[in-house]
Amino acid sequence: MLASIGHRATGLVLVLFVPLYLWLLHGMTGSPDSFTETYNWLHSLLGKVCLWLGGTAYAYHFMNGIRFLLLDIGWGEGRAVMRNSARLVLALAALVSLLLAVIL
């Protein structure tokens, strides 16, 4: 149940980040001044936190989406397997989140 709620929450975060992604794309492909402004924002604390949050949400949503697709085709429908696969996805997403924190 918590894996499903987390999947929906990360999906919402990703949808809410679309305007930010579009702003970044516009800023990076616009004039040299807008490129510099966008570059500076990306290297600010707020920019790094936003990139970390978006990357973490993407990692969890992607891995849990694969898990749900496997459940849809009949793999791992037992209660214990579902619980263990949810824990595995959470652990992998935490690992990716830590790696993103180190990289950023």
N, CA, C and O atoms as CSV, one atom per row, in Angstrom:
chain,resi,resn,atom,element,x,y,z
A,1,MET,N,N,0.827,-1.187,0.000
A,1,MET,CA,C,0.000,0.000,0.000
A,1,MET,C,C,0.870,1.249,0.000
A,1,MET,O,O,0.611,2.189,-0.752
A,2,LEU,N,N,1.907,1.263,0.845
A,2,LEU,CA,C,2.769,2.438,0.905
A,2,LEU,C,C,3.548,2.634,-0.390
A,2,LEU,O,O,3.816,3.766,-0.793
A,3,ALA,N,N,3.913,1.527,-1.042
A,3,ALA,CA,C,4.611,1.633,-2.325
A,3,ALA,C,C,3.708,2.283,-3.372
A,3,ALA,O,O,4.178,3.070,-4.193
A,4,SER,N,N,2.429,1.962,-3.348
A,4,SER,CA,C,1.485,2.554,-4.290
A,4,SER,C,C,1.295,4.048,-4.007
A,4,SER,O,O,1.247,4.859,-4.932
A,5,ILE,N,N,1.190,4.397,-2.742
A,5,ILE,CA,C,1.049,5.813,-2.378
A,5,ILE,C,C,2.307,6.580,-2.778
A,5,ILE,O,O,2.221,7.686,-3.311
A,6,GLY,N,N,3.473,5.992,-2.520
A,6,GLY,CA,C,4.728,6.625,-2.917
A,6,GLY,C,C,4.837,6.792,-4.415
A,6,GLY,O,O,5.363,7.795,-4.898
A,7,HIS,N,N,4.341,5.811,-5.155
A,7,HIS,CA,C,4.362,5.887,-6.616
A,7,HIS,C,C,3.501,7.052,-7.103
A,7,HIS,O,O,3.893,7.793,-8.005
A,8,ARG,N,N,2.347,7.200,-6.508
A,8,ARG,CA,C,1.464,8.304,-6.912
A,8,ARG,C,C,2.030,9.653,-6.499
A,8,ARG,O,O,1.916,10.631,-7.237
A,9,ALA,N,N,2.645,9.706,-5.314
A,9,ALA,CA,C,3.229,10.963,-4.841
A,9,ALA,C,C,4.404,11.380,-5.725
A,9,ALA,O,O,4.531,12.555,-6.070
A,10,THR,N,N,5.260,10.431,-6.091
A,10,THR,CA,C,6.382,10.786,-6.959
A,10,THR,C,C,5.902,11.153,-8.359
A,10,THR,O,O,6.505,11.999,-9.021
A,11,GLY,N,N,4.826,10.526,-8.811
A,11,GLY,CA,C,4.241,10.920,-10.093
A,11,GLY,C,C,3.748,12.355,-10.055
A,11,GLY,O,O,3.925,13.102,-11.018
A,12,LEU,N,N,3.131,12.742,-8.951
A,12,LEU,CA,C,2.669,14.121,-8.787
A,12,LEU,C,C,3.847,15.086,-8.756
A,12,LEU,O,O,3.792,16.151,-9.372
A,13,VAL,N,N,4.911,14.725,-8.047
A,13,VAL,CA,C,6.106,15.576,-8.007
A,13,VAL,C,C,6.665,15.752,-9.414
A,13,VAL,O,O,7.048,16.857,-9.795
A,14,LEU,N,N,6.714,14.677,-10.180
A,14,LEU,CA,C,7.247,14.771,-11.538
A,14,LEU,C,C,6.380,15.662,-12.426
A,14,LEU,O,O,6.901,16.427,-13.236
A,15,VAL,N,N,5.081,15.565,-12.279
A,15,VAL,CA,C,4.186,16.424,-13.067
A,15,VAL,C,C,4.370,17.885,-12.675
A,15,VAL,O,O,4.372,18.766,-13.535
A,16,LEU,N,N,4.525,18.142,-11.381
A,16,LEU,CA,C,4.704,19.517,-10.924
A,16,LEU,C,C,6.063,20.086,-11.325
A,16,LEU,O,O,6.238,21.305,-11.349
A,17,PHE,N,N,7.012,19.233,-11.636
A,17,PHE,CA,C,8.329,19.688,-12.066
A,17,PHE,C,C,8.385,19.993,-13.564
A,17,PHE,O,O,9.386,20.541,-14.026
A,18,VAL,N,N,7.372,19.667,-14.323
A,18,VAL,CA,C,7.391,19.929,-15.771
A,18,VAL,C,C,7.607,21.411,-16.071
A,18,VAL,O,O,8.418,21.723,-16.943
A,19,PRO,N,N,6.926,22.345,-15.395
A,19,PRO,CA,C,7.220,23.759,-15.681
A,19,PRO,C,C,8.679,24.136,-15.400
A,19,PRO,O,O,9.266,24.938,-16.125
A,20,LEU,N,N,9.254,23.560,-14.354
A,20,LEU,CA,C,10.667,23.838,-14.063
A,20,LEU,C,C,11.545,23.314,-15.191
A,20,LEU,O,O,12.460,24.009,-15.633
A,21,TYR,N,N,11.286,22.113,-15.656
A,21,TYR,CA,C,12.063,21.544,-16.750
A,21,TYR,C,C,11.946,22.408,-18.013
A,21,TYR,O,O,12.936,22.645,-18.705
A,22,LEU,N,N,10.739,22.870,-18.300
A,22,LEU,CA,C,10.543,23.714,-19.478
A,22,LEU,C,C,11.278,25.036,-19.329
A,22,LEU,O,O,11.857,25.535,-20.294
A,23,TRP,N,N,11.259,25.611,-18.122
A,23,TRP,CA,C,11.979,26.863,-17.862
A,23,TRP,C,C,13.483,26.650,-18.046
A,23,TRP,O,O,14.163,27.486,-18.641
A,24,LEU,N,N,13.999,25.528,-17.535
A,24,LEU,CA,C,15.424,25.237,-17.690
A,24,LEU,C,C,15.788,25.051,-19.160
A,24,LEU,O,O,16.817,25.549,-19.617
A,25,LEU,N,N,14.950,24.340,-19.891
A,25,LEU,CA,C,15.201,24.127,-21.313
A,25,LEU,C,C,15.201,25.453,-22.067
A,25,LEU,O,O,16.067,25.703,-22.905
A,26,HIS,N,N,14.236,26.283,-21.763
A,26,HIS,CA,C,14.158,27.596,-22.410
A,26,HIS,C,C,15.369,28.441,-22.046
A,26,HIS,O,O,15.941,29.113,-22.905
A,27,GLY,N,N,15.759,28.413,-20.792
A,27,GLY,CA,C,16.900,29.212,-20.361
A,27,GLY,C,C,18.211,28.739,-20.953
A,27,GLY,O,O,19.084,29.551,-21.258
A,28,MET,N,N,18.358,27.434,-21.120
A,28,MET,CA,C,19.614,26.912,-21.659
A,28,MET,C,C,19.721,27.080,-23.172
A,28,MET,O,O,20.824,27.043,-23.718
A,29,THR,N,N,18.611,27.261,-23.847
A,29,THR,CA,C,18.653,27.392,-25.303
A,29,THR,C,C,18.370,28.811,-25.773
A,29,THR,O,O,18.304,29.064,-26.976
A,30,GLY,N,N,18.204,29.732,-24.844
A,30,GLY,CA,C,17.915,31.115,-25.206
A,30,GLY,C,C,19.176,31.912,-25.438
A,30,GLY,O,O,20.164,31.408,-25.972
A,31,SER,N,N,19.127,33.147,-25.035
A,31,SER,CA,C,20.262,34.051,-25.224
A,31,SER,C,C,21.405,33.673,-24.276
A,31,SER,O,O,21.205,32.919,-23.325
A,32,PRO,N,N,22.591,34.196,-24.539
A,32,PRO,CA,C,23.713,33.927,-23.627
A,32,PRO,C,C,23.442,34.410,-22.192
A,32,PRO,O,O,23.906,33.796,-21.231
A,33,ASP,N,N,22.698,35.501,-22.054
A,33,ASP,CA,C,22.364,35.996,-20.712
A,33,ASP,C,C,21.423,35.041,-19.985
A,33,ASP,O,O,21.606,34.775,-18.797
A,34,SER,N,N,20.424,34.528,-20.685
A,34,SER,CA,C,19.506,33.587,-20.038
A,34,SER,C,C,20.215,32.267,-19.725
A,34,SER,O,O,19.897,31.611,-18.733
A,35,PHE,N,N,21.177,31.877,-20.571
A,35,PHE,CA,C,21.964,30.683,-20.281
A,35,PHE,C,C,22.752,30.866,-18.986
A,35,PHE,O,O,22.781,29.973,-18.139
A,36,THR,N,N,23.385,32.015,-18.838
A,36,THR,CA,C,24.168,32.301,-17.638
A,36,THR,C,C,23.282,32.332,-16.403
A,36,THR,O,O,23.656,31.812,-15.352
A,37,GLU,N,N,22.113,32.939,-16.527
A,37,GLU,CA,C,21.173,33.001,-15.401
A,37,GLU,C,C,20.711,31.592,-15.000
A,37,GLU,O,O,20.662,31.259,-13.816
A,38,THR,N,N,20.380,30.785,-15.988
A,38,THR,CA,C,19.934,29.419,-15.710
A,38,THR,C,C,21.076,28.593,-15.129
A,38,THR,O,O,20.869,27.816,-14.197
A,39,TYR,N,N,22.255,28.754,-15.666
A,39,TYR,CA,C,23.431,28.037,-15.163
A,39,TYR,C,C,23.685,28.387,-13.699
A,39,TYR,O,O,23.926,27.505,-12.875
A,40,ASN,N,N,23.629,29.668,-13.386
A,40,ASN,CA,C,23.843,30.100,-11.999
A,40,ASN,C,C,22.757,29.558,-11.076
A,40,ASN,O,O,23.042,29.176,-9.941
A,41,TRP,N,N,21.521,29.522,-11.551
A,41,TRP,CA,C,20.443,28.985,-10.713
A,41,TRP,C,C,20.638,27.493,-10.465
A,41,TRP,O,O,20.419,27.013,-9.353
A,42,LEU,N,N,21.042,26.771,-11.484
A,42,LEU,CA,C,21.275,25.332,-11.334
A,42,LEU,C,C,22.384,25.035,-10.331
A,42,LEU,O,O,22.362,23.992,-9.678
A,43,HIS,N,N,23.341,25.929,-10.201
A,43,HIS,CA,C,24.446,25.722,-9.271
A,43,HIS,C,C,24.190,26.345,-7.893
A,43,HIS,O,O,25.048,26.282,-7.014
A,44,SER,N,N,23.016,26.941,-7.710
A,44,SER,CA,C,22.656,27.458,-6.391
A,44,SER,C,C,22.133,26.318,-5.525
A,44,SER,O,O,21.866,25.224,-6.021
A,45,LEU,N,N,21.991,26.578,-4.241
A,45,LEU,CA,C,21.480,25.549,-3.334
A,45,LEU,C,C,20.064,25.129,-3.725
A,45,LEU,O,O,19.751,23.939,-3.745
A,46,LEU,N,N,19.214,26.102,-4.035
A,46,LEU,CA,C,17.837,25.784,-4.432
A,46,LEU,C,C,17.804,24.945,-5.706
A,46,LEU,O,O,17.025,23.997,-5.809
A,47,GLY,N,N,18.644,25.291,-6.671
A,47,GLY,CA,C,18.700,24.524,-7.911
A,47,GLY,C,C,19.149,23.096,-7.684
A,47,GLY,O,O,18.596,22.165,-8.270
A,48,LYS,N,N,20.153,22.920,-6.834
A,48,LYS,CA,C,20.648,21.572,-6.549
A,48,LYS,C,C,19.612,20.749,-5.798
A,48,LYS,O,O,19.458,19.555,-6.056
A,49,VAL,N,N,18.899,21.384,-4.866
A,49,VAL,CA,C,17.854,20.668,-4.129
A,49,VAL,C,C,16.725,20.257,-5.081
A,49,VAL,O,O,16.207,19.145,-4.988
A,50,CYS,N,N,16.353,21.145,-5.982
A,50,CYS,CA,C,15.298,20.806,-6.947
A,50,CYS,C,C,15.724,19.669,-7.861
A,50,CYS,O,O,14.932,18.773,-8.150
A,51,LEU,N,N,16.971,19.701,-8.320
A,51,LEU,CA,C,17.465,18.607,-9.160
A,51,LEU,C,C,17.517,17.301,-8.381
A,51,LEU,O,O,17.188,16.244,-8.917
A,52,TRP,N,N,17.931,17.368,-7.115
A,52,TRP,CA,C,17.983,16.159,-6.290
A,52,TRP,C,C,16.581,15.607,-6.064
A,52,TRP,O,O,16.361,14.401,-6.175
A,53,LEU,N,N,15.644,16.473,-5.751
A,53,LEU,CA,C,14.273,16.037,-5.504
A,53,LEU,C,C,13.665,15.422,-6.759
A,53,LEU,O,O,13.028,14.371,-6.693
A,54,GLY,N,N,13.857,16.072,-7.893
A,54,GLY,CA,C,13.330,15.537,-9.141
A,54,GLY,C,C,13.987,14.215,-9.527
A,54,GLY,O,O,13.311,13.297,-9.991
A,55,GLY,N,N,15.293,14.117,-9.339
A,55,GLY,CA,C,15.994,12.880,-9.650
A,55,GLY,C,C,15.597,11.731,-8.744
A,55,GLY,O,O,15.460,10.593,-9.191
A,56,THR,N,N,15.413,12.035,-7.473
A,56,THR,CA,C,14.984,11.010,-6.525
A,56,THR,C,C,13.569,10.536,-6.848
A,56,THR,O,O,13.290,9.337,-6.834
A,57,ALA,N,N,12.683,11.480,-7.138
A,57,ALA,CA,C,11.307,11.113,-7.497
A,57,ALA,C,C,11.294,10.282,-8.776
A,57,ALA,O,O,10.556,9.302,-8.876
A,58,TYR,N,N,12.108,10.672,-9.749
A,58,TYR,CA,C,12.166,9.934,-11.005
A,58,TYR,C,C,12.671,8.512,-10.782
A,58,TYR,O,O,12.110,7.558,-11.321
A,59,ALA,N,N,13.731,8.371,-9.987
A,59,ALA,CA,C,14.311,7.043,-9.748
A,59,ALA,C,C,13.288,6.119,-9.093
A,59,ALA,O,O,13.100,4.985,-9.532
A,60,TYR,N,N,12.628,6.605,-8.042
A,60,TYR,CA,C,11.648,5.764,-7.357
A,60,TYR,C,C,10.480,5.428,-8.278
A,60,TYR,O,O,10.056,4.275,-8.355
A,61,HIS,N,N,9.963,6.431,-8.972
A,61,HIS,CA,C,8.801,6.226,-9.838
A,61,HIS,C,C,9.128,5.242,-10.965
A,61,HIS,O,O,8.309,4.390,-11.308
A,62,PHE,N,N,10.313,5.363,-11.530
A,62,PHE,CA,C,10.727,4.472,-12.611
A,62,PHE,C,C,10.838,3.028,-12.125
A,62,PHE,O,O,10.281,2.114,-12.732
A,63,MET,N,N,11.567,2.835,-11.019
A,63,MET,CA,C,11.764,1.468,-10.521
A,63,MET,C,C,10.465,0.849,-10.022
A,63,MET,O,O,10.210,-0.333,-10.251
A,64,ASN,N,N,9.652,1.634,-9.347
A,64,ASN,CA,C,8.386,1.100,-8.856
A,64,ASN,C,C,7.416,0.854,-10.012
A,64,ASN,O,O,6.583,-0.050,-9.941
A,65,GLY,N,N,7.519,1.644,-11.062
A,65,GLY,CA,C,6.697,1.411,-12.249
A,65,GLY,C,C,7.031,0.080,-12.900
A,65,GLY,O,O,6.136,-0.643,-13.337
A,66,ILE,N,N,8.318,-0.247,-12.965
A,66,ILE,CA,C,8.714,-1.560,-13.482
A,66,ILE,C,C,8.155,-2.657,-12.587
A,66,ILE,O,O,7.672,-3.679,-13.075
A,67,ARG,N,N,8.219,-2.446,-11.287
A,67,ARG,CA,C,7.675,-3.421,-10.337
A,67,ARG,C,C,6.185,-3.633,-10.579
A,67,ARG,O,O,5.708,-4.768,-10.593
A,68,PHE,N,N,5.455,-2.540,-10.768
A,68,PHE,CA,C,4.014,-2.655,-11.023
A,68,PHE,C,C,3.731,-3.354,-12.347
A,68,PHE,O,O,2.778,-4.126,-12.449
A,69,LEU,N,N,4.556,-3.089,-13.364
A,69,LEU,CA,C,4.364,-3.787,-14.641
A,69,LEU,C,C,4.581,-5.287,-14.478
A,69,LEU,O,O,3.844,-6.087,-15.055
A,70,LEU,N,N,5.586,-5.671,-13.699
A,70,LEU,CA,C,5.819,-7.092,-13.440
A,70,LEU,C,C,4.655,-7.708,-12.667
A,70,LEU,O,O,4.273,-8.851,-12.918
A,71,LEU,N,N,4.099,-6.952,-11.736
A,71,LEU,CA,C,2.923,-7.443,-11.017
A,71,LEU,C,C,1.735,-7.608,-11.957
A,71,LEU,O,O,0.951,-8.547,-11.814
A,72,ASP,N,N,1.603,-6.698,-12.916
A,72,ASP,CA,C,0.499,-6.776,-13.873
A,72,ASP,C,C,0.571,-8.018,-14.754
A,72,ASP,O,O,-0.463,-8.539,-15.172
A,73,ILE,N,N,1.774,-8.496,-15.039
A,73,ILE,CA,C,1.885,-9.699,-15.875
A,73,ILE,C,C,1.899,-10.970,-15.040
A,73,ILE,O,O,2.064,-12.069,-15.571
A,74,GLY,N,N,1.727,-10.818,-13.738
A,74,GLY,CA,C,1.576,-11.992,-12.885
A,74,GLY,C,C,2.796,-12.405,-12.095
A,74,GLY,O,O,2.748,-13.405,-11.378
A,75,TRP,N,N,3.901,-11.662,-12.201
A,75,TRP,CA,C,5.095,-12.028,-11.460
A,75,TRP,C,C,5.027,-11.425,-10.055
A,75,TRP,O,O,4.778,-10.230,-9.896
A,76,GLY,N,N,5.246,-12.250,-9.054
A,76,GLY,CA,C,5.356,-11.763,-7.681
A,76,GLY,C,C,4.066,-11.320,-7.054
A,76,GLY,O,O,4.037,-10.301,-6.365
A,77,GLU,N,N,3.002,-12.050,-7.269
A,77,GLU,CA,C,1.722,-11.647,-6.699
A,77,GLU,C,C,1.526,-12.094,-5.260
A,77,GLU,O,O,0.559,-11.687,-4.616
A,78,GLY,N,N,2.414,-12.913,-4.750
A,78,GLY,CA,C,2.300,-13.343,-3.367
A,78,GLY,C,C,2.599,-12.196,-2.409
A,78,GLY,O,O,3.352,-11.280,-2.739
A,79,ARG,N,N,2.022,-12.252,-1.256
A,79,ARG,CA,C,2.167,-11.164,-0.290
A,79,ARG,C,C,3.628,-10.930,0.102
A,79,ARG,O,O,4.080,-9.786,0.162
A,80,ALA,N,N,4.361,-12.009,0.366
A,80,ALA,CA,C,5.761,-11.878,0.774
A,80,ALA,C,C,6.615,-11.317,-0.360
A,80,ALA,O,O,7.482,-10.476,-0.125
A,81,VAL,N,N,6.377,-11.774,-1.583
A,81,VAL,CA,C,7.149,-11.286,-2.725
A,81,VAL,C,C,6.854,-9.818,-2.978
A,81,VAL,O,O,7.761,-9.044,-3.281
A,82,MET,N,N,5.593,-9.433,-2.857
A,82,MET,CA,C,5.230,-8.027,-3.041
A,82,MET,C,C,5.905,-7.149,-1.999
A,82,MET,O,O,6.409,-6.072,-2.317
A,83,ARG,N,N,5.912,-7.603,-0.779
A,83,ARG,CA,C,6.533,-6.836,0.299
A,83,ARG,C,C,8.046,-6.721,0.066
A,83,ARG,O,O,8.621,-5.644,0.225
A,84,ASN,N,N,8.676,-7.819,-0.306
A,84,ASN,CA,C,10.122,-7.791,-0.544
A,84,ASN,C,C,10.493,-6.957,-1.762
A,84,ASN,O,O,11.506,-6.258,-1.752
A,85,SER,N,N,9.683,-7.024,-2.806
A,85,SER,CA,C,9.988,-6.218,-3.993
A,85,SER,C,C,9.807,-4.728,-3.699
A,85,SER,O,O,10.549,-3.899,-4.224
A,86,ALA,N,N,8.834,-4.389,-2.872
A,86,ALA,CA,C,8.658,-2.989,-2.480
A,86,ALA,C,C,9.859,-2.516,-1.662
A,86,ALA,O,O,10.323,-1.389,-1.837
A,87,ARG,N,N,10.355,-3.359,-0.784
A,87,ARG,CA,C,11.539,-3.001,0.005
A,87,ARG,C,C,12.768,-2.852,-0.890
A,87,ARG,O,O,13.584,-1.953,-0.685
A,88,LEU,N,N,12.896,-3.728,-1.874
A,88,LEU,CA,C,14.021,-3.642,-2.799
A,88,LEU,C,C,13.973,-2.331,-3.587
A,88,LEU,O,O,14.994,-1.661,-3.740
A,89,VAL,N,N,12.796,-1.968,-4.083
A,89,VAL,CA,C,12.656,-0.717,-4.826
A,89,VAL,C,C,12.997,0.466,-3.928
A,89,VAL,O,O,13.695,1.383,-4.358
A,90,LEU,N,N,12.524,0.460,-2.710
A,90,LEU,CA,C,12.817,1.541,-1.774
A,90,LEU,C,C,14.314,1.631,-1.490
A,90,LEU,O,O,14.868,2.729,-1.447
A,91,ALA,N,N,14.968,0.498,-1.297
A,91,ALA,CA,C,16.408,0.491,-1.035
A,91,ALA,C,C,17.191,1.000,-2.247
A,91,ALA,O,O,18.132,1.778,-2.093
A,92,LEU,N,N,16.810,0.569,-3.439
A,92,LEU,CA,C,17.498,1.024,-4.648
A,92,LEU,C,C,17.286,2.516,-4.880
A,92,LEU,O,O,18.209,3.225,-5.279
A,93,ALA,N,N,16.071,2.985,-4.628
A,93,ALA,CA,C,15.796,4.416,-4.780
A,93,ALA,C,C,16.583,5.228,-3.754
A,93,ALA,O,O,17.053,6.321,-4.070
A,94,ALA,N,N,16.733,4.721,-2.541
A,94,ALA,CA,C,17.537,5.415,-1.530
A,94,ALA,C,C,18.997,5.464,-1.956
A,94,ALA,O,O,19.675,6.469,-1.740
A,95,LEU,N,N,19.484,4.388,-2.557
A,95,LEU,CA,C,20.857,4.360,-3.043
A,95,LEU,C,C,21.067,5.386,-4.158
A,95,LEU,O,O,22.058,6.117,-4.158
A,96,VAL,N,N,20.139,5.434,-5.095
A,96,VAL,CA,C,20.226,6.426,-6.183
A,96,VAL,C,C,20.148,7.827,-5.605
A,96,VAL,O,O,20.861,8.720,-6.061
A,97,SER,N,N,19.299,8.036,-4.614
A,97,SER,CA,C,19.173,9.338,-3.971
A,97,SER,C,C,20.481,9.766,-3.317
A,97,SER,O,O,20.880,10.926,-3.424
A,98,LEU,N,N,21.144,8.843,-2.646
A,98,LEU,CA,C,22.452,9.154,-2.038
A,98,LEU,C,C,23.496,9.467,-3.103
A,98,LEU,O,O,24.294,10.391,-2.946
A,99,LEU,N,N,23.488,8.698,-4.179
A,99,LEU,CA,C,24.441,8.968,-5.275
A,99,LEU,C,C,24.205,10.336,-5.900
A,99,LEU,O,O,25.156,11.049,-6.217
A,100,LEU,N,N,22.953,10.700,-6.075
A,100,LEU,CA,C,22.626,12.029,-6.597
A,100,LEU,C,C,23.097,13.129,-5.655
A,100,LEU,O,O,23.600,14.160,-6.101
A,101,ALA,N,N,22.936,12.911,-4.357
A,101,ALA,CA,C,23.378,13.895,-3.375
A,101,ALA,C,C,24.884,14.079,-3.445
A,101,ALA,O,O,25.378,15.198,-3.310
A,102,VAL,N,N,25.617,13.002,-3.654
A,102,VAL,CA,C,27.074,13.099,-3.750
A,102,VAL,C,C,27.465,13.810,-5.046
A,102,VAL,O,O,28.366,14.648,-5.049
A,103,ILE,N,N,26.796,13.479,-6.131
A,103,ILE,CA,C,27.125,14.072,-7.431
A,103,ILE,C,C,26.809,15.568,-7.456
A,103,ILE,O,O,27.581,16.365,-7.989
A,104,LEU,N,N,25.673,15.936,-6.876
A,104,LEU,CA,C,25.278,17.336,-6.903
A,104,LEU,C,C,26.018,18.118,-5.852
A,104,LEU,O,O,25.815,19.326,-5.723
